[in-house]
Amino acid sequence: MKVKLLISSLLLGTAILALAKGDPVLMTINGKDIKLSEFEYLYHKNNQQQIEKETLEQYVERFVLYKQKVAEAEAAGIDTTQAFIKEFEGYQKDLAAPFMTEDTTYLWHFINEAYDRYKKEINIDHFMLPLGETEAETQANLNRMDSIRSCILAGEDWATLANTYSSDPSKQRNKGHYGFVTSGMFPYDFENILYSTPVGEISKPFKTQFGVHMIRVNETRDRNDVHARHILKLFPRDREVTEADKALCKAQIDSIYNLLLAGADFEELAKKESQDGSARRGGDLGWFGRGRMVQPFEDIAFNLADGAISEPFETQFGYHIIKKEGHGCPALSNMRNAIETSINRDERAKLIRDHRLNDLKAKCNYRLNPELDAFLTNALETNGKLDSIFVNQYVKGSRMPLFTYGKNQTATIQDMAPVLNPKTLIPDIKKAKELLLSKVDEVAENKLAEYNGREAVKNNPEYRNLLNEYKDGMMLFEISNRRVWKAASKDSIGLEQYYQAHRANYTWDEPHFKGIILSAKNDSILNLVKADVQQMATDSLTEALHKKYGNDIRMERMVVKKGENPYADYLAFNVGEKPERKNYPEFIILQGGVINQPEEMADVRGAVTSDYQDVLEQRWKEELAQKYPAKINKKVLKKVK
């Protein structure tokens, strides 16, 4: 064993020496080596972002300070806090995603399949019988459907039989005739039969989660959708619509139509005038097919020429104007998001997940524990059922391996605890074991994806440098906040002393309004406030008013020059029109007035704080240089490209 360890150590040492030659240490700060590759990565990234390029010497000085601050953050234990670790793990996962090789071939198979199907509409008849409560009852209904199919093939009328025997609720209005349908309207297993049944033929009976089905394909046609925009003026929604309401909407839409005839931009008018949710998109409704819109909206949209604008027309919602952008079948790029959303909602998502999991199992050398089945059977039989006692005793308390993977990695039964509901109660031993075994794949999916991701990126220099940059950046922000930014704003004594020592630096070029502006919900409240102000003590005025009037008033303390606040402009500087504030329309100057120069530090707090931060930054910089001196390898520095 010792000989093996010695040989392994020698081999590892040789590998490290070989790597070191290709990526030498550029500098050491606080005992931590910084490689040439990391420095070059940040140096080139910095130069790409700078308008005026820094010299190498200038950047080295800034880089050293950056790493000294990181060293200080590490010494403060910032990277060991739970909040930091949780945030960094999130960054790590997001940053790893682009570097992880993921086979999307199977996903694209479904995307392309859905798009190819979407381009074709199919005219069908549909017959449905319910699922049975047992497998035997379901099979009986499949057999019954097969008999109905034979009757139809023999010449009996589909509509008559559907009206009599079909359990489809829509038969009352369509007698089993659906008309033209397309991809995305039905469950995936139903859709597979729909698109594989030839024109003029009747499918064999099949089942879905909703029932037992049979379809007849009557004809197919190429899809012909419409891409349109519209402007809508709505009828009142909270009461019965009167003729006066309609006349008002008609006058408004006619006015908009006249602007369009005069050359106004449809998209801009839709943003300003339309009362539909599509207004923010310039009235864009995207692509839609037959059966998606109310009449006469649908017919008008489909009958317009591309680029044409309709005259105003009425629907149950109000008055519309349509602009037809185009027709045909939308490109896959326009459909992809909707298709992926549909895929993620049905059984295709599980097919993709299972495919990826099987691929991960092969990549990660996944091996299920062959003793697991027997262990679960014995544990369930001993406990009598799957319940909270079983979870606590046989799951949370067990080190039994679930599976092995990767390089000597093992997942145990304990890893199933987070994916099990502790309140689950299943008395049936067979069903309980099926559930537990299904959870093994859930654990495997998480463990293998995490392992595969680590393996895919751990030797990737770009990822490693990016991850280090994020980690150092997070620590740099927190330590700088503690030592400079937050420290300056909290140090009221230091700020005041700095202001008094440099007071001559803080002057204004023009007068400012300094005071409190009070706004009221109406003039009655404002008059009451004015009367109270005459009787209340000045030193506790704002507190007393807030206590008495609550949300009926608002008070804003400010120090602003002309042009920075419309209320101060109107009240203090006597410029501009009276500002409109919907909820607090009435306002007065409660306290204060126009001053020519700052009276106290608070009047210029922002500027003083910024300058004081610079002072703290310089003090900290000198402290860091003494505490964490940098040892730079000049020979390696010359290798920087």
HELIX and SHEET records of a PDB file:
HELIX    1   1 LYS A    2  GLY A   22  1                                  21    
HELIX    2   2 LEU A   36  GLN A   49  1                                  14    
HELIX    3   3 LEU A   56  ALA A   75  1                                  20    
HELIX    4   4 ILE A   78  THR A   80  5                                   3    
HELIX    5   5 GLN A   82  ALA A   96  1                                  15    
HELIX    6   6 ALA A   97  PHE A   99  5                                   3    
HELIX    7   7 THR A  105  TYR A  118  1                                  14    
HELIX    8   8 GLU A  135  LEU A  153  1                                  19    
HELIX    9   9 TRP A  158  TYR A  165  1                                   8    
HELIX   10  10 LYS A  171  ASN A  174  1                                   4    
HELIX   11  11 TYR A  188  SER A  196  1                                   9    
HELIX   12  12 GLU A  243  LEU A  261  1                                  19    
HELIX   13  13 PHE A  266  GLU A  273  1                                   8    
HELIX   14  14 GLY A  277  ARG A  281  5                                   5    
HELIX   15  15 PHE A  297  ASN A  303  1                                   7    
HELIX   16  16 LEU A  332  ILE A  343  1                                  12    
HELIX   17  17 GLU A  347  LYS A  363  1                                  17    
HELIX   18  18 LEU A  372  ASN A  383  1                                  12    
HELIX   19  19 SER A  388  PHE A  390  1                                   3    
HELIX   20  20 VAL A  391  VAL A  395  3                                   5    
HELIX   21  21 ILE A  413  VAL A  419  5                                   7    
HELIX   22  22 ILE A  429  VAL A  457  1                                  29    
HELIX   23  23 PRO A  461  SER A  480  1                                  20    
HELIX   24  24 ASN A  481  TRP A  485  3                                   5    
HELIX   25  25 LYS A  486  LYS A  490  1                                   5    
HELIX   26  26 SER A  492  ALA A  501  1                                  10    
HELIX   27  27 ARG A  503  ASN A  505  5                                   3    
HELIX   28  28 ASP A  523  VAL A  533  1                                  11    
HELIX   29  29 THR A  538  SER A  540  5                                   3    
HELIX   30  30 LEU A  541  TYR A  549  1                                   9    
HELIX   31  31 GLY A  550  ASP A  552  5                                   3    
HELIX   32  32 PRO A  566  LEU A  571  1                                   6    
HELIX   33  33 MET A  601  VAL A  604  5                                   4    
HELIX   34  34 ARG A  605  LYS A  627  1                                  23    
HELIX   35  35 LYS A  634  LEU A  637  1                                   4    
SHEET    1   A 3 LYS A  32  LYS A  35  0                                        
SHEET    2   A 3 VAL A  25  ILE A  29 -1                                        
SHEET    3   A 3 ALA A 630  ILE A 632 -1                                        
SHEET    1   B 4 HIS A 177  VAL A 181  0                                        
SHEET    2   B 4 LYS A 120  LEU A 129 -1                                        
SHEET    3   B 4 GLY A 211  ASP A 222 -1                                        
SHEET    4   B 4 PHE A 206  THR A 208 -1                                        
SHEET    1   C 4 ASP A 284  PHE A 288  0                                        
SHEET    2   C 4 ASP A 225  LEU A 234 -1                                        
SHEET    3   C 4 GLY A 318  GLY A 328 -1                                        
SHEET    4   C 4 PHE A 313  GLU A 314 -1                                        
SHEET    1   D 3 ARG A 367  LEU A 368  0                                        
SHEET    2   D 3 PRO A 401  TYR A 405 -1                                        
SHEET    3   D 3 GLN A 409  THR A 412 -1                                        
SHEET    1   E 3 ILE A 553  LYS A 561  0                                        
SHEET    2   E 3 HIS A 512  ALA A 520 -1                                        
SHEET    3   E 3 GLU A 586  ILE A 595 -1                                        
END                                                                             
